[in-house]
């Protein structure tokens, strides 16, 4: 087997950021202010020097002014950090950082002591409601627009045994005699169950710890609805760096609600969230989303009209209170590890516009399957206007990427998605232009397309594609690089561009192509043959039963060739093993540019970069230069022939 000499993906996680991101990072070094130190040995009456540190991060937040830095030293901090102010600009930020080389953990939980035996393996804990202060997660049911509790009535609370969360039961019988949860990723773990009840005085928690004694091991329970989240919008220009944050009682983050995450920006501008480890959120890990003034679960509160109409009204209210590039969004979320969240790793409604989400590892999202809803994904964005979603690794996440409404000007590039049980990418009711290039999509369903006006170039697609119109909803499109609404219309489907991709089918024989015009599903681009608007396709390679678009001219179709793709995870990284043959080298391709792609039909706008400059797909998955005249199909430039093993992360 040949080992491809391309530079490992892990070494390029940050090198592939755009110039704008690099300049923004450099700017954080400017205008140094005061530095406040926080340590578990400190005291909040101290001045916050390195020798006389503060005790809580919140005390540092209270003292810090624009330009200041809060450095937190090793230890576990059980508190919610609520920044009372933001910075003034990119050069006068307020920075929250873990001390270099030290492990700093912020938890939304408290240790739960005093368990009493109830039945063999089952224990009972009684806590006065005063233990929880103003917020009791065991009285707070998860609820919200597009949420489905599956009849279980889950709470935002959670119970953890030695850092691993138990499964919430709906009935006491499920604690006394637990059975594996259908669909759960960890069937054995799903038999460790708990149930919470509460009256006016006390909260009662029953838990099945099997053979473990909860009084001699670490048992924690959620008590805070977030770990780091402002209580008011407009806390701009904050940097949050290097922390481990876990165990928060987060609520369902609907696009029509205030979106409170374990770590969230709360309708602000210009945050940098980098190199953190975010885990064990009852719903969402990082939120870049909406505030409450424009509506909070408005559809649940008024079923007299459709939820899509409600969301259009939310957008109108957001514009009235200043939703624009000058005031909202432009965040950078990079280099984080996010896992064990039951709704999303990263989500944002409206407030994520103009942001960059790069180099994050997101996995184990929606693994318990106790509840469901229309807002679950590794990354779920409404209004991904002029965003960059680059270099992320997303797997075991139900759905990988979900660009819902107003994906205009977003570029989705150099991501690797695999073992997602729903799909890798869902583009829902978007009108374009948006760009998807140099990605690796390996799940059984690679692309769910309920949109129009997309451009797909140099991707490796091994799963099915589903194409369908959406005629019952009208959704917005915008003037170039703006949040303003230029118009609303439905989705006829089509108007896509597909250049220089590799599609791999599941079998050598042809698929059933006699599908109703409302929905087509299969391997390759034939699924667009019946769409209302024509698409454009050229330079694509089709293997092992994937079939081309009807009007495609320069393509290579090899139904009998199986590349034998296999993804291998090791301690050294993630490797893609395959054999492409010589079709990738022989297929007639052309460089993908703004000129080639033309204009998306509905907004009548070109495919261009977020700054308005012409788009040019001149690098591959690793950032290596592509040929100007005959770039290789697929995400890797000149990958070689024969059996290959390429490190993709």
BELVENRA-V157606 format. One record per residue. N is the residue number from 0. RES is the residue in three letters. SS is DSSP state (H for helix, E for strand, L for the rest). PSI is psi in whole degrees, 0 to 359 (* if undefined). BURIAL is 1 if it has 24 or more other ideal C-beta (glycine too) atoms within 12 Angstrom, else 0. Layout:
BEGIN
((N | RES | SS | PSI | BURIAL) (N | RES | SS | PSI | BURIAL))
END
This chain:
BEGIN
((0 | UNK | L | 134 | 0) (1 | UNK | E | 142 | 0) (2 | UNK | E | 120 | 0) (3 | UNK | L | 134 | 1) (4 | UNK | L | 4 | 0) (5 | UNK | L | 149 | 1) (6 | UNK | L | 135 | 0) (7 | UNK | L | 143 | 1) (8 | UNK | H | 323 | 1) (9 | UNK | H | 332 | 1) (10 | UNK | H | 347 | 0) (11 | UNK | H | 10 | 1) (12 | UNK | L | 319 | 1) (13 | UNK | L | 337 | 1) (14 | UNK | L | 336 | 1) (15 | UNK | L | 4 | 1) (16 | UNK | L | 154 | 1) (17 | UNK | L | 163 | 1) (18 | UNK | H | 323 | 0) (19 | UNK | H | 320 | 0) (20 | UNK | H | 320 | 1) (21 | UNK | H | 318 | 0) (22 | UNK | H | 323 | 0) (23 | UNK | H | 319 | 1) (24 | UNK | H | 315 | 1) (25 | UNK | H | 325 | 0) (26 | UNK | H | 338 | 0) (27 | UNK | L | 345 | 1) (28 | UNK | L | 351 | 0) (29 | UNK | L | 164 | 0) (30 | UNK | L | 62 | 0) (31 | UNK | L | 141 | 0) (32 | UNK | L | 211 | 0) (33 | UNK | L | 157 | 0) (34 | UNK | E | 125 | 1) (35 | UNK | E | 132 | 1) (36 | UNK | E | 142 | 1) (37 | UNK | E | 136 | 1) (38 | UNK | L | 155 | 1) (39 | UNK | L | 344 | 1) (40 | UNK | L | 2 | 0) (41 | UNK | L | 187 | 1) (42 | UNK | L | 134 | 0) (43 | UNK | L | 353 | 0) (44 | UNK | L | 350 | 0) (45 | UNK | L | 165 | 0) (46 | UNK | L | 348 | 0) (47 | UNK | L | 21 | 1) (48 | UNK | L | 173 | 0) (49 | UNK | L | 327 | 0) (50 | UNK | L | 340 | 0) (51 | UNK | L | 72 | 0) (52 | UNK | L | 163 | 1) (53 | UNK | E | 166 | 1) (54 | UNK | L | 326 | 1) (55 | UNK | L | 148 | 1) (56 | UNK | H | 324 | 1) (57 | UNK | H | 324 | 1) (58 | UNK | H | 321 | 1) (59 | UNK | H | 321 | 1) (60 | UNK | H | 322 | 1) (61 | UNK | H | 324 | 0) (62 | UNK | H | 329 | 1) (63 | UNK | L | 139 | 1) (64 | UNK | L | 165 | 1) (65 | UNK | L | 131 | 1) (66 | UNK | L | 350 | 1) (67 | UNK | L | 162 | 1) (68 | UNK | E | 136 | 1) (69 | UNK | E | 113 | 1) (70 | UNK | E | 122 | 1) (71 | UNK | E | 131 | 1) (72 | UNK | L | 170 | 1) (73 | UNK | L | 144 | 0) (74 | UNK | E | 178 | 1) (75 | UNK | E | 129 | 1) (76 | UNK | E | 112 | 1) (77 | UNK | E | 89 | 1) (78 | UNK | L | 160 | 1) (79 | UNK | L | 125 | 1) (80 | UNK | E | 121 | 1) (81 | UNK | L | 92 | 1) (82 | UNK | L | 123 | 1) (83 | UNK | L | 348 | 0) (84 | UNK | L | 164 | 1) (85 | UNK | L | 185 | 1) (86 | UNK | L | 184 | 1) (87 | UNK | L | 335 | 0) (88 | UNK | E | 179 | 0) (89 | UNK | L | 332 | 1) (90 | UNK | L | 352 | 0) (91 | UNK | E | 71 | 1) (92 | UNK | L | 168 | 1) (93 | UNK | E | 124 | 1) (94 | UNK | E | 127 | 1) (95 | UNK | E | 122 | 1) (96 | UNK | E | 145 | 1) (97 | UNK | E | 141 | 1) (98 | UNK | L | 136 | 1) (99 | UNK | L | 131 | 0) (100 | UNK | L | 3 | 0) (101 | UNK | L | 146 | 0) (102 | UNK | L | 116 | 0) (103 | UNK | E | 122 | 1) (104 | UNK | E | 127 | 1) (105 | UNK | E | 124 | 1) (106 | UNK | E | 141 | 1) (107 | UNK | L | 17 | 1) (108 | UNK | E | 169 | 1) (109 | UNK | E | 155 | 1) (110 | UNK | E | 134 | 1) (111 | UNK | L | 114 | 1) (112 | UNK | L | 161 | 0) (113 | UNK | L | 28 | 0) (114 | UNK | L | 141 | 1) (115 | UNK | E | 140 | 0) (116 | UNK | E | 138 | 0) (117 | UNK | E | 303 | 0) (118 | UNK | E | 167 | 0) (119 | UNK | L | 122 | 0) (120 | UNK | L | 345 | 0) (121 | UNK | E | 135 | 1) (122 | UNK | E | 158 | 1) (123 | UNK | E | 138 | 1) (124 | UNK | E | 131 | 1) (125 | UNK | E | 122 | 1) (126 | UNK | E | 136 | 1) (127 | UNK | E | 144 | 0) (128 | UNK | H | 338 | 0) (129 | UNK | H | 339 | 0) (130 | UNK | H | 328 | 1) (131 | UNK | H | 351 | 1) (132 | UNK | L | 227 | 0) (133 | UNK | L | 346 | 0) (134 | UNK | L | 121 | 1) (135 | UNK | L | 106 | 1) (136 | UNK | L | 347 | 1) (137 | UNK | L | 5 | 1) (138 | UNK | L | 354 | 1) (139 | UNK | L | 106 | 1) (140 | UNK | E | 143 | 1) (141 | UNK | L | 130 | 1) (142 | UNK | L | 165 | 1) (143 | UNK | L | 173 | 1) (144 | UNK | L | 138 | 1) (145 | UNK | L | 24 | 1) (146 | UNK | E | 140 | 1) (147 | UNK | E | 112 | 1) (148 | UNK | L | 0 | 0) (149 | UNK | L | 28 | 0) (150 | UNK | L | 15 | 0) (151 | UNK | L | 344 | 1) (152 | UNK | L | 61 | 1) (153 | UNK | L | 152 | 1) (154 | UNK | E | 166 | 1) (155 | UNK | L | 347 | 1) (156 | UNK | L | 166 | 1) (157 | UNK | L | 155 | 1) (158 | UNK | E | 137 | 1) (159 | UNK | E | 134 | 1) (160 | UNK | E | 113 | 1) (161 | UNK | L | 41 | 0) (162 | UNK | L | 352 | 0) (163 | UNK | E | 130 | 1) (164 | UNK | E | 144 | 1) (165 | UNK | L | 173 | 1) (166 | UNK | E | 129 | 1) (167 | UNK | E | 131 | 1) (168 | UNK | L | 155 | 1) (169 | UNK | L | 330 | 1) (170 | UNK | L | 152 | 0) (171 | UNK | H | 328 | 0) (172 | UNK | H | 327 | 0) (173 | UNK | H | 343 | 1) (174 | UNK | H | 318 | 1) (175 | UNK | H | 321 | 0) (176 | UNK | L | 72 | 0) (177 | UNK | L | 146 | 1) (178 | UNK | L | 152 | 0) (179 | UNK | L | 139 | 0) (180 | UNK | L | 123 | 1) (181 | UNK | L | 130 | 0) (182 | UNK | L | 349 | 0) (183 | UNK | L | 143 | 1) (184 | UNK | L | 334 | 1) (185 | UNK | L | 81 | 0) (186 | UNK | L | 316 | 0) (187 | UNK | L | 317 | 0) (188 | UNK | H | 334 | 1) (189 | UNK | H | 355 | 1) (190 | UNK | H | 357 | 1) (191 | UNK | L | 104 | 1) (192 | UNK | E | 162 | 1) (193 | UNK | E | 159 | 1) (194 | UNK | E | 136 | 1) (195 | UNK | E | 140 | 1) (196 | UNK | E | 156 | 1) (197 | UNK | E | 142 | 1) (198 | UNK | L | 197 | 0) (199 | UNK | L | 342 | 0) (200 | UNK | L | 318 | 0) (201 | UNK | E | 161 | 0) (202 | UNK | E | 135 | 1) (203 | UNK | E | 127 | 1) (204 | UNK | E | 125 | 1) (205 | UNK | E | 136 | 1) (206 | UNK | E | 139 | 1) (207 | UNK | E | 103 | 1) (208 | UNK | L | 9 | 1) (209 | UNK | L | 242 | 0) (210 | UNK | L | 6 | 0) (211 | UNK | L | 144 | 0) (212 | UNK | L | 110 | 0) (213 | UNK | L | 344 | 1) (214 | UNK | L | 351 | 0) (215 | UNK | L | 356 | 0) (216 | UNK | L | 172 | 0) (217 | UNK | L | 113 | 1) (218 | UNK | E | 128 | 1) (219 | UNK | E | 156 | 1) (220 | UNK | E | 144 | 1) (221 | UNK | E | 136 | 1) (222 | UNK | L | 346 | 1) (223 | UNK | L | 144 | 1) (224 | UNK | L | 356 | 1) (225 | UNK | L | 164 | 1) (226 | UNK | L | 324 | 1) (227 | UNK | E | 106 | 1) (228 | UNK | E | 125 | 1) (229 | UNK | L | 148 | 1) (230 | UNK | L | 354 | 1) (231 | UNK | L | 150 | 0) (232 | UNK | L | 168 | 1) (233 | UNK | L | 21 | 1) (234 | UNK | L | 85 | 1) (235 | UNK | L | 164 | 1) (236 | UNK | L | 57 | 1) (237 | UNK | E | 145 | 1) (238 | UNK | E | 132 | 1) (239 | UNK | E | 115 | 1) (240 | UNK | E | 129 | 1) (241 | UNK | L | 12 | 1) (242 | UNK | L | 161 | 1) (243 | UNK | E | 124 | 1) (244 | UNK | E | 134 | 1) (245 | UNK | E | 162 | 1) (246 | UNK | E | 76 | 1) (247 | UNK | E | 148 | 1) (248 | UNK | L | 63 | 1) (249 | UNK | L | 149 | 1) (250 | UNK | L | 160 | 1) (251 | UNK | L | 128 | 1) (252 | UNK | L | 77 | 1) (253 | UNK | L | 154 | 1) (254 | UNK | L | 343 | 1) (255 | UNK | L | 18 | 1) (256 | UNK | L | 166 | 1) (257 | UNK | L | 130 | 1) (258 | UNK | L | 98 | 1) (259 | UNK | L | 118 | 1) (260 | UNK | L | 172 | 1) (261 | UNK | L | 320 | 1) (262 | UNK | E | 124 | 1) (263 | UNK | E | 155 | 1) (264 | UNK | L | 339 | 1) (265 | UNK | L | 66 | 1) (266 | UNK | L | 57 | 1) (267 | UNK | L | 191 | 1) (268 | UNK | E | 142 | 1) (269 | UNK | L | 30 | 1) (270 | UNK | L | 153 | 1) (271 | UNK | E | 119 | 1) (272 | UNK | E | 108 | 1) (273 | UNK | E | 143 | 1) (274 | UNK | L | 36 | 1) (275 | UNK | L | 161 | 1) (276 | UNK | E | 114 | 1) (277 | UNK | E | 126 | 1) (278 | UNK | E | 162 | 1) (279 | UNK | E | 55 | 1) (280 | UNK | E | 136 | 1) (281 | UNK | L | 328 | 1) (282 | UNK | L | 278 | 1) (283 | UNK | E | 147 | 1) (284 | UNK | E | 289 | 1) (285 | UNK | E | 130 | 1) (286 | UNK | E | 136 | 1) (287 | UNK | L | 35 | 1) (288 | UNK | L | 207 | 1) (289 | UNK | L | 159 | 1) (290 | UNK | L | 189 | 1) (291 | UNK | L | 337 | 1) (292 | UNK | L | 326 | 0) (293 | UNK | L | 3 | 1) (294 | UNK | L | 147 | 1) (295 | UNK | L | 106 | 1) (296 | UNK | L | 53 | 1) (297 | UNK | H | 330 | 1) (298 | UNK | H | 319 | 1) (299 | UNK | H | 329 | 0) (300 | UNK | H | 349 | 0) (301 | UNK | L | 96 | 0) (302 | UNK | L | 11 | 0) (303 | UNK | L | 344 | 0) (304 | UNK | L | 162 | 0) (305 | UNK | L | 151 | 0) (306 | UNK | H | 327 | 1) (307 | UNK | H | 323 | 1) (308 | UNK | H | 317 | 0) (309 | UNK | H | 319 | 1) (310 | UNK | H | 324 | 1) (311 | UNK | H | 320 | 1) (312 | UNK | H | 324 | 1) (313 | UNK | H | 317 | 1) (314 | UNK | H | 318 | 1) (315 | UNK | H | 318 | 0) (316 | UNK | H | 324 | 0) (317 | UNK | H | 318 | 1) (318 | UNK | H | 324 | 1) (319 | UNK | H | 331 | 0) (320 | UNK | L | 11 | 1) (321 | UNK | L | 23 | 0) (322 | UNK | L | 108 | 1) (323 | UNK | L | 166 | 1) (324 | UNK | L | 332 | 1) (325 | UNK | L | 341 | 0) (326 | UNK | L | 336 | 1) (327 | UNK | L | 141 | 1) (328 | UNK | E | 213 | 1) (329 | UNK | L | 41 | 1) (330 | UNK | L | 160 | 1) (331 | UNK | E | 122 | 1) (332 | UNK | E | 107 | 1) (333 | UNK | E | 145 | 1) (334 | UNK | L | 18 | 1) (335 | UNK | L | 155 | 1) (336 | UNK | E | 125 | 1) (337 | UNK | E | 126 | 1) (338 | UNK | E | 168 | 1) (339 | UNK | E | 52 | 1) (340 | UNK | E | 138 | 1) (341 | UNK | L | 358 | 1) (342 | UNK | L | 292 | 1) (343 | UNK | E | 154 | 1) (344 | UNK | E | 310 | 1) (345 | UNK | E | 131 | 1) (346 | UNK | E | 161 | 1) (347 | UNK | E | 130 | 1) (348 | UNK | E | 116 | 1) (349 | UNK | L | 314 | 1) (350 | UNK | L | 354 | 1) (351 | UNK | L | 356 | 1) (352 | UNK | L | 144 | 1) (353 | UNK | L | 13 | 1) (354 | UNK | L | 169 | 1) (355 | UNK | E | 126 | 1) (356 | UNK | E | 105 | 1) (357 | UNK | E | 141 | 1) (358 | UNK | L | 26 | 1) (359 | UNK | L | 149 | 1) (360 | UNK | E | 114 | 1) (361 | UNK | E | 125 | 1) (362 | UNK | E | 168 | 1) (363 | UNK | E | 58 | 1) (364 | UNK | E | 132 | 1) (365 | UNK | L | 54 | 1) (366 | UNK | L | 337 | 1) (367 | UNK | L | 327 | 1) (368 | UNK | L | 30 | 1) (369 | UNK | L | 332 | 1) (370 | UNK | L | 170 | 1) (371 | UNK | E | 188 | 1) (372 | UNK | E | 174 | 1) (373 | UNK | L | 30 | 1) (374 | UNK | L | 30 | 1) (375 | UNK | L | 124 | 1) (376 | UNK | E | 165 | 1) (377 | UNK | E | 310 | 1) (378 | UNK | E | 121 | 1) (379 | UNK | E | 114 | 1) (380 | UNK | E | 131 | 1) (381 | UNK | E | 128 | 1) (382 | UNK | L | 62 | 1) (383 | UNK | L | 54 | 1) (384 | UNK | L | 123 | 1) (385 | UNK | L | 34 | 1) (386 | UNK | L | 161 | 1) (387 | UNK | E | 121 | 1) (388 | UNK | E | 102 | 1) (389 | UNK | E | 137 | 1) (390 | UNK | L | 27 | 1) (391 | UNK | L | 148 | 1) (392 | UNK | E | 118 | 1) (393 | UNK | E | 121 | 1) (394 | UNK | E | 160 | 1) (395 | UNK | L | 49 | 1) (396 | UNK | L | 18 | 1) (397 | UNK | L | 265 | 1) (398 | UNK | E | 139 | 1) (399 | UNK | E | 288 | 1) (400 | UNK | E | 136 | 1) (401 | UNK | E | 107 | 1) (402 | UNK | E | 101 | 1) (403 | UNK | E | 120 | 1) (404 | UNK | L | 130 | 1) (405 | UNK | L | 37 | 1) (406 | UNK | L | 85 | 1) (407 | UNK | L | 119 | 1) (408 | UNK | L | 1 | 1) (409 | UNK | L | 144 | 1) (410 | UNK | E | 123 | 1) (411 | UNK | E | 109 | 1) (412 | UNK | E | 143 | 1) (413 | UNK | L | 29 | 1) (414 | UNK | L | 152 | 1) (415 | UNK | E | 123 | 1) (416 | UNK | E | 132 | 1) (417 | UNK | E | 158 | 1) (418 | UNK | L | 38 | 1) (419 | UNK | L | 128 | 1) (420 | UNK | L | 340 | 1) (421 | UNK | L | 294 | 1) (422 | UNK | E | 171 | 1) (423 | UNK | E | 320 | 1) (424 | UNK | E | 126 | 1) (425 | UNK | E | 118 | 1) (426 | UNK | E | 114 | 1) (427 | UNK | E | 121 | 1) (428 | UNK | L | 46 | 1) (429 | UNK | L | 150 | 1) (430 | UNK | L | 356 | 1) (431 | UNK | L | 184 | 1) (432 | UNK | L | 139 | 1) (433 | UNK | E | 156 | 1) (434 | UNK | E | 130 | 1) (435 | UNK | E | 111 | 1) (436 | UNK | E | 151 | 1) (437 | UNK | L | 32 | 1) (438 | UNK | L | 161 | 1) (439 | UNK | E | 111 | 1) (440 | UNK | E | 110 | 1) (441 | UNK | L | 0 | 1) (442 | UNK | L | 164 | 1) (443 | UNK | L | 326 | 1) (444 | UNK | E | 111 | 1) (445 | UNK | E | 317 | 1) (446 | UNK | E | 123 | 1) (447 | UNK | E | 110 | 1) (448 | UNK | E | 103 | 1) (449 | UNK | E | 35 | 1) (450 | UNK | L | 190 | 1) (451 | UNK | E | 159 | 1) (452 | UNK | L | 22 | 1) (453 | UNK | E | 156 | 1) (454 | UNK | E | 128 | 1) (455 | UNK | E | 120 | 1) (456 | UNK | E | 136 | 1) (457 | UNK | L | 32 | 1) (458 | UNK | L | 156 | 1) (459 | UNK | E | 118 | 1) (460 | UNK | E | 112 | 1) (461 | UNK | L | 351 | 1) (462 | UNK | L | 183 | 1) (463 | UNK | E | 161 | 1) (464 | UNK | E | 135 | 1) (465 | UNK | E | 126 | 1) (466 | UNK | E | 132 | 1) (467 | UNK | E | 149 | 1) (468 | UNK | L | 168 | 1) (469 | UNK | E | 93 | 1) (470 | UNK | E | 349 | 0) (471 | UNK | E | 347 | 0) (472 | UNK | E | 141 | 1) (473 | UNK | E | 131 | 1) (474 | UNK | E | 160 | 1) (475 | UNK | E | 155 | 1) (476 | UNK | E | 167 | 1) (477 | UNK | E | 160 | 1) (478 | UNK | L | 165 | 0) (479 | UNK | L | 130 | 1) (480 | UNK | L | 42 | 1) (481 | UNK | L | 154 | 1) (482 | UNK | L | 348 | 1) (483 | UNK | L | 148 | 1) (484 | UNK | E | 120 | 1) (485 | UNK | E | 337 | 0) (486 | UNK | E | 174 | 0) (487 | UNK | E | 140 | 1) (488 | UNK | E | 171 | 1) (489 | UNK | E | 185 | 1) (490 | UNK | E | 107 | 1) (491 | UNK | L | 329 | 1) (492 | UNK | L | 155 | 1) (493 | UNK | E | 210 | 1) (494 | UNK | L | 36 | 1) (495 | UNK | L | 164 | 1) (496 | UNK | E | 133 | 1) (497 | UNK | E | 109 | 1) (498 | UNK | E | 130 | 1) (499 | UNK | L | 34 | 1) (500 | UNK | L | 163 | 1) (501 | UNK | E | 125 | 1) (502 | UNK | E | 132 | 1) (503 | UNK | E | 125 | 1) (504 | UNK | L | 186 | 1) (505 | UNK | L | 349 | 1) (506 | UNK | L | 164 | 0) (507 | UNK | L | 337 | 0) (508 | UNK | L | 161 | 0) (509 | UNK | L | 148 | 0) (510 | UNK | L | 164 | 1) (511 | UNK | L | 113 | 0) (512 | UNK | L | 6 | 0) (513 | UNK | L | 72 | 0) (514 | UNK | L | 154 | 0) (515 | UNK | L | 151 | 0) (516 | UNK | L | 343 | 0) (517 | UNK | L | 331 | 0) (518 | UNK | E | 131 | 0) (519 | UNK | E | 145 | 1) (520 | UNK | E | 131 | 1) (521 | UNK | E | 186 | 1) (522 | UNK | L | 129 | 1) (523 | UNK | E | 186 | 1) (524 | UNK | H | 1 | 1) (525 | UNK | H | 341 | 1) (526 | UNK | H | 345 | 1) (527 | UNK | H | 3 | 1) (528 | UNK | L | 330 | 1) (529 | UNK | L | 8 | 1) (530 | UNK | L | 155 | 1) (531 | UNK | L | 311 | 1) (532 | UNK | L | 142 | 1) (533 | UNK | L | 154 | 0) (534 | UNK | L | 174 | 1) (535 | UNK | E | 136 | 1) (536 | UNK | E | 139 | 1) (537 | UNK | E | 149 | 1) (538 | UNK | L | 18 | 1) (539 | UNK | L | 155 | 1) (540 | UNK | E | 134 | 1) (541 | UNK | E | 120 | 1) (542 | UNK | E | 152 | 1) (543 | UNK | L | 44 | 1) (544 | UNK | L | 7 | 1) (545 | UNK | L | 142 | 1) (546 | UNK | E | 149 | 1) (547 | UNK | L | 170 | 1) (548 | UNK | L | 148 | 1) (549 | UNK | L | 329 | 0) (550 | UNK | L | 14 | 0) (551 | UNK | L | 137 | 1) (552 | UNK | L | 304 | 0) (553 | UNK | L | 88 | 1) (554 | UNK | L | 162 | 1) (555 | UNK | E | 124 | 1) (556 | UNK | E | 118 | 1) (557 | UNK | E | 81 | 1) (558 | UNK | L | 338 | 1) (559 | UNK | L | 357 | 0) (560 | UNK | L | 126 | 1) (561 | UNK | L | 113 | 0) (562 | UNK | L | 348 | 1) (563 | UNK | L | 53 | 0) (564 | UNK | L | 136 | 1) (565 | UNK | E | 130 | 0) (566 | UNK | E | 131 | 1) (567 | UNK | E | 124 | 0) (568 | UNK | E | 126 | 0) (569 | UNK | E | 176 | 0) (570 | UNK | L | 343 | 0) (571 | UNK | L | 351 | 0) (572 | UNK | E | 195 | 1) (573 | UNK | E | 125 | 1) (574 | UNK | E | 140 | 1) (575 | UNK | E | 116 | 1) (576 | UNK | E | 132 | 1) (577 | UNK | E | 171 | 1) (578 | UNK | E | 123 | 1) (579 | UNK | L | 347 | 1) (580 | UNK | L | 199 | 1) (581 | UNK | L | 5 | 0) (582 | UNK | H | 324 | 1) (583 | UNK | H | 328 | 1) (584 | UNK | H | 334 | 0) (585 | UNK | H | 341 | 0) (586 | UNK | L | 136 | 1) (587 | UNK | L | 115 | 0) (588 | UNK | L | 170 | 1) (589 | UNK | L | 155 | 1) (590 | UNK | L | 138 | 1) (591 | UNK | L | 123 | 1) (592 | UNK | E | 170 | 1) (593 | UNK | H | 318 | 1) (594 | UNK | H | 317 | 0) (595 | UNK | H | 320 | 1) (596 | UNK | H | 336 | 1) (597 | UNK | L | 216 | 1) (598 | UNK | E | 141 | 0) (599 | UNK | E | 137 | 1) (600 | UNK | L | 310 | 1) (601 | UNK | L | 305 | 1) (602 | UNK | L | 348 | 1) (603 | UNK | L | 46 | 0) (604 | UNK | E | 151 | 1) (605 | UNK | E | 162 | 1) (606 | UNK | L | 109 | 1) (607 | UNK | E | 173 | 1) (608 | UNK | L | 165 | 1) (609 | UNK | L | 334 | 1) (610 | UNK | L | 6 | 0) (611 | UNK | L | 356 | 0) (612 | UNK | L | 159 | 0) (613 | UNK | E | 143 | 0) (614 | UNK | L | 140 | 1) (615 | UNK | E | 116 | 1) (616 | UNK | L | 83 | 1) (617 | UNK | L | 8 | 0) (618 | UNK | E | 164 | 1) (619 | UNK | L | 195 | 1) (620 | UNK | L | 326 | 1) (621 | UNK | L | 359 | 1) (622 | UNK | L | 8 | 1) (623 | UNK | L | 146 | 1) (624 | UNK | E | 144 | 0) (625 | UNK | L | 155 | 1) (626 | UNK | L | 140 | 0) (627 | UNK | L | 331 | 0) (628 | UNK | L | 330 | 0) (629 | UNK | L | 68 | 0) (630 | UNK | L | 150 | 1) (631 | UNK | L | 141 | 1) (632 | UNK | L | 151 | 1) (633 | UNK | L | 179 | 1) (634 | UNK | L | 345 | 1) (635 | UNK | L | 128 | 1) (636 | UNK | L | 127 | 1) (637 | UNK | L | 60 | 1) (638 | UNK | L | 342 | 1) (639 | UNK | L | 178 | 1) (640 | UNK | L | 174 | 0) (641 | UNK | L | 193 | 0) (642 | UNK | E | 124 | 0) (643 | UNK | E | 152 | 1) (644 | UNK | E | 112 | 1) (645 | UNK | E | 129 | 1) (646 | UNK | E | 116 | 1) (647 | UNK | L | 356 | 1) (648 | UNK | L | * | 1))
END
